[in-house]
Amino acid sequence: MSLVTWQKIDVAAKDPYPVFLGASLEELGEYLHRHYRDIEHILVVSNPVIADIYWERLKQGLMNYRLNLLIVPAGENEKSLDRLSQLTTEALRCGADRKTLVIALGGGVIGDLTGFFASIFMRGVRFIQVPTTLLAQVDSSIGGKVAVNHPAGKNILGAFYPPLAVWTDFSTLETLEWDEVENGLAESIKHAIISDLALFEFFENEQQRIKQRDKTIWREMVTRSSAVKVKIVSEDEHEQGIRGLLNLGHSFGHALETQMNYSGITHGQGVSIGIVAAAHLAHAKGLMSRAEVERARRLLEVFGLPTTIKEQNPQTLLQHMQADKKNQGGRKILILPKGIGQAIVSRECTDQEILSAWQQVIA
Ligand SMILES: NC(=O)c1ccc[n+]([C@@H]2O[C@H](COP(=O)([O-])OP(=O)(O)OC[C@H]3O[C@@H](n4cnc5c(N)ncnc54)[C@H](O)[C@@H]3O)[C@@H](O)[C@H]2O)c1
């Protein structure tokens, strides 16, 4: 099945918004002109790497606006209160006011930071997500979660603040390093495992063309994976229920990232190992056959994602999981796959079962 080149999916939030898949950077200005006649001033936030490659293209369509580009350095550290404060100073210097539109041009870091800035600047100004990483296109730009980090933890200060629109130009992925592709693939495969068996089969069948970065196949991969995220956040905007399934692999993954001090392991690698650990746990609970666990493991490995980790102490990792934000009343809340294409929230995993799952992924 091949999809048309341009597609719009609506997120059915309290304030619904469209996700434009296959739009082009140059055309954003025309869309804004048609739909938001009152916009005069636009602030684009990006980082030096992305702006260097894509600013000229985006700017082409925005020539009729008073336009400012704010550059923040690359990296997770920039999701900080200090950076928010600096953005505020710069925005005021540029004459931003309550009618200013803010555009996030970048990956999840720029999207989260800029979205949170937009949510609090002058008590909230409009913003648009223009995601440029695979992870941002299939995951972080959709769903309205925006945040910065705090020394006490990741994404501690944040909000649900939906964008006016998500403007996804697939061509921006052509310049992405493979490590960053892997981060997005881990989340896309997670989407398939929790709710879309056909998407999982697509990954299995098209693995070669995905690795070769075949443009048609990537288009389809991003579109179908984004559709999973849209469907889930439309049903549960504020994560009261089903949206929690998107955390598959993350409780295990975060424990690894914390233990390794966020170095030597990427988020996608942590999620990948975490998915396999959760699959082993699901198997122990009779939710998944051995063959299904192997199938999930194989698919992650095909794309170079790790499914085991060396020299870790399961007890220490278990301790990190005690601090998981998702736990309730001392109980660990874990997402477990149910076969492939479904998942459940489990409040019934014992420490012994979790330790056994860790042992399965420690080489
Ligand atoms: N809000 C949410 O729902 C949500 C969901 C998942 C993750 N996140 C957040 O997303 C962040 C991770 O996002 P990410 O993986 O996109 O990382 P990122 O934003 O740090 O981008 C990764 C790297 O890719 C570079 N880059 C971006 N686009 C590029 C392009 N088109 N070509 C070449 N290089 C490019 C960036 O400069 C950066 O160095 C984390 O902070 C995480 O907490 C948020």
The ligand as a MOL file (V3000), in Angstrom:
LIG
                    3D

  0  0  0     0  0            999 V3000
M  V30 BEGIN CTAB
M  V30 COUNTS 44 48 0 0 0
M  V30 BEGIN ATOM
M  V30 1 N 6.8230 16.1110 24.1070 0
M  V30 2 C 6.7800 14.8200 23.9460 0
M  V30 3 O 5.7150 14.2000 23.8890 0
M  V30 4 C 8.0740 14.0680 23.7930 0
M  V30 5 C 8.0760 12.7290 23.3920 0
M  V30 6 C 9.2890 12.0820 23.2010 0
M  V30 7 C 10.4800 12.7810 23.4150 0
M  V30 8 N 10.4400 14.0690 23.8140 0 CHG=1
M  V30 9 C 11.6810 14.8310 24.0180 0
M  V30 10 O 12.3480 14.9120 22.7640 0
M  V30 11 C 13.7220 15.1460 23.0080 0
M  V30 12 C 14.5330 14.3160 22.0420 0
M  V30 13 O 14.2270 14.7330 20.7330 0
M  V30 14 P 15.0880 14.3080 19.4690 0
M  V30 15 O 15.3640 12.8630 19.5420 0
M  V30 16 O 14.4390 14.8650 18.2740 0 CHG=-1
M  V30 17 O 16.4950 15.0010 19.7660 0
M  V30 18 P 17.0670 16.4790 19.4520 0
M  V30 19 O 16.0120 17.4670 19.3670 0
M  V30 20 O 18.1590 16.6970 20.4330 0
M  V30 21 O 17.7020 16.2970 18.0110 0
M  V30 22 C 18.7320 15.3740 17.8570 0
M  V30 23 C 19.9050 15.9400 17.0680 0
M  V30 24 O 19.5500 15.9830 15.6990 0
M  V30 25 C 19.9000 17.2340 15.1390 0
M  V30 26 N 18.9420 17.4800 14.0750 0
M  V30 27 C 17.6240 17.7630 14.2170 0
M  V30 28 N 17.0220 17.7640 13.0230 0
M  V30 29 C 17.9820 17.4930 12.1030 0
M  V30 30 C 17.9740 17.3430 10.7000 0
M  V30 31 N 16.8360 17.4090 9.9990 0
M  V30 32 N 19.1360 17.0550 10.0690 0
M  V30 33 C 20.2800 16.9160 10.7740 0
M  V30 34 N 20.3540 17.0270 12.1220 0
M  V30 35 C 19.2030 17.3130 12.7710 0
M  V30 36 C 19.8380 18.2030 16.2960 0
M  V30 37 O 20.6580 19.3140 16.0940 0
M  V30 38 C 20.3130 17.3460 17.4510 0
M  V30 39 O 21.7090 17.3860 17.5380 0
M  V30 40 C 13.9690 14.8370 24.4780 0
M  V30 41 O 14.1690 16.0350 25.1770 0
M  V30 42 C 12.6780 14.1900 24.9300 0
M  V30 43 O 12.3860 14.4450 26.2920 0
M  V30 44 C 9.2690 14.7230 23.9940 0
M  V30 END ATOM
M  V30 BEGIN BOND
M  V30 1 1 1 2
M  V30 2 2 2 3
M  V30 3 1 2 4
M  V30 4 1 4 5
M  V30 5 2 4 44
M  V30 6 2 5 6
M  V30 7 1 6 7
M  V30 8 2 7 8
M  V30 9 1 8 9
M  V30 10 1 8 44
M  V30 11 1 9 10
M  V30 12 1 9 42
M  V30 13 1 10 11
M  V30 14 1 11 12
M  V30 15 1 11 40
M  V30 16 1 12 13
M  V30 17 1 13 14
M  V30 18 2 14 15
M  V30 19 1 14 16
M  V30 20 1 14 17
M  V30 21 1 17 18
M  V30 22 2 18 19
M  V30 23 1 18 20
M  V30 24 1 18 21
M  V30 25 1 21 22
M  V30 26 1 22 23
M  V30 27 1 23 24
M  V30 28 1 23 38
M  V30 29 1 24 25
M  V30 30 1 25 26
M  V30 31 1 25 36
M  V30 32 1 26 27
M  V30 33 1 26 35
M  V30 34 2 27 28
M  V30 35 1 28 29
M  V30 36 1 29 30
M  V30 37 2 29 35
M  V30 38 1 30 31
M  V30 39 2 30 32
M  V30 40 1 32 33
M  V30 41 2 33 34
M  V30 42 1 34 35
M  V30 43 1 36 37
M  V30 44 1 36 38
M  V30 45 1 38 39
M  V30 46 1 40 41
M  V30 47 1 40 42
M  V30 48 1 42 43
M  V30 END BOND
M  V30 END CTAB
M  END
